[in-house]
């Protein structure tokens, strides 16, 4: 049974400009994740398994 192809909504005009502006702002404000603790744990596991 075939599924119908639905149209993808497209932003235009002021809505598109607002979306891009907010997306850029969110990209600039994104946080950084510190994985140093997880890396330390992974290295300990690999060392114990004689893989490092």
Secondary structure as the mmCIF struct_conf table of DSSP 4:
data_model
#
loop_
_struct_conf.conf_type_id
_struct_conf.id
_struct_conf.beg_label_comp_id
_struct_conf.beg_label_asym_id
_struct_conf.beg_label_seq_id
_struct_conf.end_label_comp_id
_struct_conf.end_label_asym_id
_struct_conf.end_label_seq_id
HELX_LH_PP_P HELX_LH_PP_P1 UNK A 2 UNK A 9
TURN_TY1_P TURN_TY1_P1 UNK A 13 UNK A 13
HELX_RH_AL_P HELX_RH_AL_P1 UNK A 14 UNK A 28
TURN_TY1_P TURN_TY1_P2 UNK A 29 UNK A 29
HELX_RH_AL_P HELX_RH_AL_P2 UNK A 36 UNK A 48
TURN_TY1_P TURN_TY1_P3 UNK A 49 UNK A 50
#
